[in-house]
């Protein structure tokens, strides 16, 4: 069993005008007459990479990748402090996906992604279930406020030194030692994520740079116990990519991704009839397994496979399982 196909290049690409001055980069790879599939990247704000193309059989799939608003090759880029993120929300990304589907004259497509991409896939599919043939998710999230609170506060109990450094980067969010103790005890991240959002958009480049470095250091720490992948998956990214990631992540998470709390799990019944394959790493500290378990219980047409040697960064076992199910869906 292979965990990826050989590298391929796009046979077509373009910039889609989605309004308010935003151009979204997209590309298509594989077989132009093949089964349509859309890759939905994580972050939010990470952008797509060429490695995603290698999960799909290029003889059987017409694989579409796109960079969500203001990241990757889409413009304007969030690394530019002048870029306005007002028109970058979950619902506008869903509209972008629909516009791209119509632009490419695709009736229905398979959706694949993970992490934040999981949230966006679920939000799109629950809004447009008639446009989705299958869903494959590796790393399940629904971006509930409770999940965000876990990532930027709760998991700090396992990395107390790193969490102290993280919150020290935005002392205005804590207010006082007493408030900090209360926030720890009550299970709330306070305004830490919102404070980072404000600092990531600060006109002072020194403030922005420190906020970006502090955020990425915390994300790296949360994944530091995982056995696979880069030791510094966030901090090692190019400067512009890191800046955009932190701006967009903090923008989304400080606004609850513009989703009603728990709505994606509550409305999972809208996915009825859509085959789903969910994969989740047992060692994932940033997005614990319970969310994937809850989704699998709420969505009868989905199967959940727990990857015992993987965390949020995945593993060769994760990729092999994803490729196997994509190969199976290619025959449908």
N, C-alpha and C positions, 0 to 999 in steps of 0.2 A: 504494500500500500504506500503510495507516494504522499508526501505532505505538501507538495506544490508542483505546478507545471513549469516548463521552461519560460524564461522571460519573453514577453511580447511587447510590441509597440502599438500605439493607437493607429487605426486606419482612418480616423476622423476625430477632429476636436474643434472647439469653438468657444466663444464668449457669449453667454445668454444675457440679454438686457432684461433685468427683472424690476426695473424702476428705481426711482429715487437715486439715480446715479450709480447703481450697483450693477456690475457685470460678473456673472458667475461662470467660472471655467468648467468645461465638461469635456470628456473624451470617450470614445467608443473603441473597444478592442475585440479581437476574436473573429467570429463568423457573423457578417452582417445579416445573414438569414437565420441565425441561431436563436435560441431561447433568450428573451430579454431578461437581464438582471441588472440591478442597480446596487452599487456599493455606497453605503452611508457611513462616513467616517466619524470618528469620535472627537473628543475634546471637551466641549465644543471648541472649535478653532484649530484643530490639528491639521486639517487638509489631508488629501489622499496621497498615497505613495504607490510606487510602481509594484510593490510586493503584493498588493491586493489582486492585481491582474492574474497572478500565478495560482490562485485558488480555483480558477475556473478552467474547464476543458475548452481550449480555444476553438476546437472544431464544432462544439455543440452550443456554445454560449455567445451571445452578443452582450458583452459586458460594458456597462456605462459607469463611469466614475465622475464625480464632481466635487469641487471644493466649495464648501458652504460659504455664505456671505463673509467677506472681509478677511479671508484666510487663504493659505495656499497660493494659487495663481489667480484667485478672484480679486477684483479691484472695486473700490479702493481698499487698501490693506490696513488692518487694525494696528500694525506696527507704527503707522503714521498717526501721531496724536491728533491730527486734524480730522481724522476719519470719524464720522458720526455713526454711532451704533444704534441710534434711535430706531432705525428701520431694520434691525437685526433681532428677530424674535422667533420663537418656535413656530408660530403660525405663519410667519413670512417664509421660513424655510420650507414648510409644507407646501405653500403656494409655489415656491421655486421648483420643487420636485414635480409638481403637477404641470407646471409650465414646460419643464424640460421633457416630461413624458409626451406632452402634446407636440412639442417641437420636433421630437424624434419619431413621431407617428407610431408610438407604442401603445397597444391596448391594455396589456397587463404585464407586470414584471415581477420577478423574484426580488426580494430585498435581503441584502446581507450587510451586517455590520456588528458593532459591539460597543460597550461602554456607553458614552453619550449617544452613539449611533443607534444603540438599542432603543433609547427613549424616543428618538426622532422616528425610527422605523415604526414603533408602536403607535405614536401619535398620528403619523401619516396613514397607517393601515386602518386605524379605528375611524379616521375621517373619510378615507376612500377605500373601503374594503373591496369594492368591485374592481379595483385596479391592481390588486395584489394576487399573484398566483401562489407563492410560497414565501416563507420567512425563515431565514437562518441567522441566529444570533449567537455570537461567542462573547460572553460577558454581559449579563443582563443587568440593566438599570432602568428605573422609571423616573429618576430625578425628583422623587418626593423630597420635601423639605427635611423629613426625617433621615433620608439617605445622605443629603448634603450635610446635615448636622453631624452624622456619624463620621463622614470623611474629614470634616474640618474642625471637629471637636472630640467626638466620642472615641475614635480610634487612638487619640492622643494618650490614652491610658497605657497603651502598649509602647508608645514612643514619647515618654514624657519630656525628655530633654529636647527633642526636635520640636515638639508642640510648643514648649516654652519659647523657643527661638522664633517659631512662627508667629505666635501672638505678640511677642515683643516687637515685631516689625510694625504693628499697628496699635501702639499703646492707647490711642484715643478710643479704641473699640472696647477696652476693658474698663477704663475709668479709674479703678482703684483696686488695691489688693483684696479688699473685702468683696467687691463686685466680682473679681476673678474667682474667688473661692465659691461664691454663690453660683456663678455660671457653671463651674465644674460640677457642683453638687446637683444642680437642677437639670443637667443634661442639655445645655444650650450653648451654641457657639457665639451667642450675642451678635454683635454687628461686625464680627471679624471679616467675613466674606465681603460685606458691603464696604468696609473700610479699605480692603484691598482693591475693590472695584474703583473707589475714588482715587486711590494712590496710583493705580495703573493708568488712569486718565489724567494724572496731574501734568500741568504744563512744564514742570521742572524735570528735565531728563534724568537727573540724579535720583529723584524720588521714584520715577517710573522704573529705572533700572534696579533699584534696591527692592522694590515691591516684586518685580518679576523674579529676581534671584531668590528672594525669600519664599515665594510661592512654590517655585520649582524645587527648591531644596526640601520643602515639606512633602510635596508629591513623591519625590524620590525616596524619602524616608519611609513613607507608608508602604512602598513596594520593596523595601530593602531586604526583607526576609524571604522573598521569592527566589526559587532556585534557577530560574531561566531568565534570559533577556539581559539587556544592558543594566549596569549598576546605577546609571544616572539617566534614565530614559527621558526625563524632562530637562534637566540642566544641560545635557549634551546637545540639545537642538540648536540650530543656528539662531543668532540673536533675534532677527526679525520674527522668526517662527515662535520663539519663546514669548516675545512681547505680545504678539497677536493672541497666542493661546491664553495667556493670563488675563488680558483685557476681556476677551470674549467669555472665558470660563467664569470670571468673577461677575461679569455683566449678567450672564444667564443665571448663575446660582444665587446671586443676591436678589433676583426677581422670581425665584421658584420656577424658572423656565416658563413662566406665564401659563402654568398648568394648575388646575385645581388639585389640591392635595389628594393623592390617591386615585385620581381620575383614570389613569391608564389601566390600573388593576380593576377598578370598578367597572370599566367599560370593555373589559376583555371579551365579553360576550359578542361584541361586534366582529370579532375575529373568527367566529364560527364558520367552519367550512374551509378556512385557510390552513393548510398543513404547516406546522411549525417545528423547527428543530432548535432546541436551546442547549447551549453548552456553557458550563460555568466551572471555573477553577475552584477546587476545594480550599486552596490556600489564598484566595482573594481577600485581602484585608481591607481594600478600599471600597469594594462592593460585595459585602458578605452574601453568602449563598441564599439567605432567607428570601430575598426579593425574587430570585429565579424560581424558588420553590413555590412562592405565592402565585407567580404568573402561571406556572405550569398547572397549578390546581384550578386557576380561574379560566384557563384556555384548554378545553378538552381535546382540541386537535393538535396540541403541541406535546412533544416529548422532551424531557430534560435529561441530559447526560452530564454527570459530574466528573470532571477530569481531576483525578487525584493528585497528579504531579504538577498541576498548574495553578497560577494565581491570576492576577489581572493582566499580566503581560503575556499569558498564554504559554504554550509549549509546542514541541513537535507533535505531541499526542493530540493537542487541540487542533492543530492545523490538519493533521491526517483525518481526524473525525469530520471536520468541516468539509474537506475535499471529498470525502466519501459520500456525505449526504448531498453535496452539490452535484456530484456525479449521478446519484440516484434521481434527484429532481430533474436533471437534464433529460432523462428518458421519459418524463411525464408529458 
